[in-house]
């Protein structure tokens, strides 16, 4: 009965508590989904970057070895093989350094997204609390106005 009077006297639309909770959950779900999607895209970028760096390097090493084997003798091949192994190790170390850099960047991004998610959740909780406080205040005000009208009617009758 109070909620009906409140709706009649109100000038702006109000959300019921169930609607507010549903809206809060929906907002949280959207934020979490967008964070998941962004993390997946970062993961795919990382995989693509790794594939792009290792495949051409391996092909170049194999081509170089094949060319030197066909043109040089066995001793030169042995020296070339050792050099190629050293080069491959250097490239591997450089690639791992790149992987570490990408990993640290991803960790930083995850931390920022986590902090943003927490901040959004806190703001949502605060907004929810403010809205429920306003709704409670409006209901009490409405009840007080009704009591005040009743009191005036009793005074006028006397």
C-alpha positions in Angstrom: 0.0 0.0 0.0 2.9 2.4 0.8 4.7 1.5 -2.4 1.5 2.2 -4.4 1.1 5.6 -2.7 4.8 6.3 -3.3 4.4 5.6 -7.0 1.4 7.9 -7.3 3.1 10.7 -5.5 6.5 10.4 -7.3 7.5 12.4 -10.3 10.4 10.1 -11.4 10.3 6.4 -12.1 11.8 4.2 -9.4 13.3 0.8 -9.5 12.2 -1.8 -7.0 14.8 -3.6 -4.9 14.7 -6.7 -7.0 15.2 -4.6 -10.2 18.2 -2.8 -8.7 19.8 -6.1 -7.7 19.1 -7.6 -11.2 20.6 -4.4 -12.7 23.7 -4.6 -10.4 24.2 -8.3 -11.4 23.8 -7.5 -15.0 26.4 -4.7 -14.8 28.8 -6.9 -13.0 28.4 -9.7 -15.6 29.0 -7.2 -18.4 32.2 -6.0 -16.8 33.5 -9.5 -16.2 32.6 -10.6 -19.7 34.5 -7.7 -21.2 37.5 -8.4 -19.1 37.5 -12.0 -20.1 37.2 -11.1 -23.8 40.1 -8.6 -23.5 42.3 -11.2 -21.7 41.5 -13.8 -24.5 42.5 -11.3 -27.2 45.8 -10.6 -25.3 46.4 -14.4 -25.2 45.8 -14.7 -28.9 48.1 -11.8 -29.7 50.8 -13.4 -27.6 50.4 -16.8 -29.4 50.4 -15.1 -32.8 53.5 -13.0 -31.9 55.4 -16.1 -30.7 54.5 -18.0 -33.9 55.5 -15.1 -36.1 59.0 -14.9 -34.5 59.9 -18.5 -34.3 58.7 -19.8 -37.7 60.8 -17.4 -39.9 63.9 -18.0 -37.8 63.7 -21.7 -38.0 63.1 -21.5 -41.8 66.1 -19.2 -42.2 68.4 -21.5 -40.2 67.3 -24.6 -42.2 67.8 -22.8 -45.5 71.2 -21.6 -44.5 72.2 -25.1 -43.4 70.9 -26.7 -46.6 72.8 -24.1 -48.7 76.1 -24.6 -46.8 75.8 -28.4 -46.9 75.5 -28.5 -50.6 78.4 -26.0 -51.2 80.9 -27.1 -48.5 82.6 -30.2 -47.2 81.9 -32.0 -44.0 84.3 -30.0 -41.9 82.8 -26.7 -43.0 79.3 -28.2 -42.3 80.3 -29.0 -38.8 81.6 -25.5 -38.2 78.4 -24.1 -39.8 76.3 -26.3 -37.7 77.9 -25.1 -34.5 77.5 -21.5 -35.6 73.9 -22.1 -36.5 73.2 -23.7 -33.1 74.8 -20.7 -31.4 72.7 -18.4 -33.5 69.5 -20.4 -32.7 70.3 -20.3 -29.0 70.8 -16.5 -29.2 67.5 -16.1 -31.0 65.8 -18.4 -28.5 67.2 -16.3 -25.6 66.0 -13.1 -27.4 62.5 -14.7 -28.0 62.3 -15.8 -24.4 63.1 -12.2 -23.4 60.3 -11.0 -25.6 58.0 -13.6 -24.1 58.9 -12.4 -20.6 58.2 -8.8 -21.6 54.8 -9.8 -23.0 54.1 -11.8 -19.9 54.9 -8.9 -17.6 52.8 -6.5 -19.8 49.9 -9.0 -19.5 50.3 -9.2 -15.8 50.2 -5.5 -15.5 47.1 -5.4 -17.7 45.4 -8.1 -15.6 46.1 -6.1 -12.4 44.7 -2.9 -13.9 41.6 -4.7 -15.1 41.2 -6.3 -11.7 41.5 -3.0 -10.0 39.0 -1.4 -12.4 36.6 -4.3 -11.8 36.9 -3.8 -8.0 36.5 -0.1 -8.3 33.4 -0.5 -10.5 31.9 -3.0 -8.1 32.5 -0.6 -5.2 30.9 2.2 -7.1 28.0 0.0 -8.0 27.6 -1.0 -4.3 27.7 2.7 -3.2 25.2 3.7 -5.9 22.9 0.9 -4.8 23.2 1.9 -1.1 22.5 5.6 -2.1 19.5 4.6 -4.1 18.0 2.4 -1.4 18.6 5.2 1.1 16.8 7.7 -1.2 13.9 5.3 -1.7 13.7 4.7 2.1 13.8 8.5 2.7 11.0 9.1 0.1 8.9 6.4 1.7 9.3 7.8 5.2 8.6 11.3 3.8 5.5 10.1 2.1 4.3 8.4 5.3 5.0 11.6 7.3 3.1 13.6 4.8 0.2 11.2 5.1 0.3 11.4 8.9 0.5 15.2 8.7 -2.6 15.3 6.5 -4.4 13.0 8.9 -3.4 15.2 11.8 -4.7 18.3 10.0 -8.0 16.5 9.4 -8.3 15.6 13.1 -7.5 19.1 14.1 -10.0 20.5 11.7 -12.7 18.2 13.0 -12.1 19.3 16.5 
